[in-house]
Amino acid sequence: MGLAQLRNEGKPANESTAVLLRELVAHLGQNRTQLREEWIRRITEGRLLTAMSKEEIFAEATSVYDSYVEALETRTLETLQSYAQNLSERIIPRGVETHEVVGIVLLLRDVLARSLFSKYHSDSRMLNAVLDAYEPAANAIAITVAVGFVRERERIIRQQQEAIRELSTPVLQVRERLLILPIIGLIDPLRARQLTEQLLRGIRANRAKVVVIDITGVAAMDATVANHLVLTVESARLLGARVIVTGLSPEIAQTLVNIGVDLGKMNTVGDLQGGIEEAERLLGYKVGPLSDTTPA
Amino acid sequence: MQVPILKQGPYLIATIQSALTDADIVQLRDALVEQVGRFRSRGVIIDVTALDVMDSFATGTLRDVAHMVRLRGAETVIVGIQPDVAFAMVHMGLTLEGVTTKLDLEEGLDHLNRNIKTTAGR
């Protein structure tokens, strides 16, 4: 998008724009050291990039400056785009904020614009022409960097959400044909649905006969989620598995009674240990201390 | 499509292989209830693994089959309900109450073997 913009806006006076940009690039190349110093001074003044050391700011500023000039010179944004992504990957984990990234790019734009003012201040017609060529290109660059940064952030957020989602509902096999599903934290409708899905798939994959759902770690649930839990228990029965729910808090017990769950269908045991013992009984296991069976 | 009913020892096994029309399901019901008597079967297994949807008519009819077969002196097990299907059914309130359901054919046979042995042993 940014690329097309850069080219389109240069269209009306294509030839002269190219010439002007070439001149501009030459100017920026000649004054590289001085403009970069000025830019870094203003970054420090504006208290941007406080998470980074002075040397790091200098190194980053140099490469941003060079990519910036290169983008103006080649009039393509591909290199800058990949540089922006690379930069975002490096600095996001260090806690650099969106406003800082956008801020430094806009500062660079201003610093360069100022240098153009002072160079052409005697020739206002030329100044106008140079700015006409410079402004759309500079804006397209600023947009590219900002979009690249935000896109990287969103990618990280999506990745983390995915990780949380996977971690939040483990289905564990404790014995042949016995699964436990410990649930911890808040259950919202989305998580409840995902939980059901994982449990039903787990029952199929492990050929489970008994499932213990432990909700000790759930402080409270609303009527919708409680209803969902009941539906899950019923669905598991259709797959031929029996469900034991353990660790119901007093609040949840109240919710279940209030929504009028048929308690005949729900097998509940006080705590996880009791639930596993009950499950073992259902499966025909007999577990006890060794000393009981082998007299000393 | 007609559902084939296989006689396997004391059991009848009906494996549904594709989506069924209402008429097919009624036909299956009548055939099963009739054959339970003819073959003196002790158990009926209906395998629905291939179904990716179970509407209220199908569920209701299968429940009827189970109840009718019980009155004819045999036990019915429905096996192979897919996870998604199970959840959709429960959501619509189709819970197959009073009907035994098992994970797959193997589990169903296992259940019947166990139950019928205990009754015979007494």
Interface residues (C-beta under 8 A of the other chain):
Chain A: T196 E197 L200 R201 I203 R204 R207 K209 L231 T232 E234 S235 A236 R237 L238 L239 G240 A241
Chain B: V79 I81 P83 D84 A86 F87 M89 V90 H91 T95 L96 T101 K102 L103 D104 E107 G108
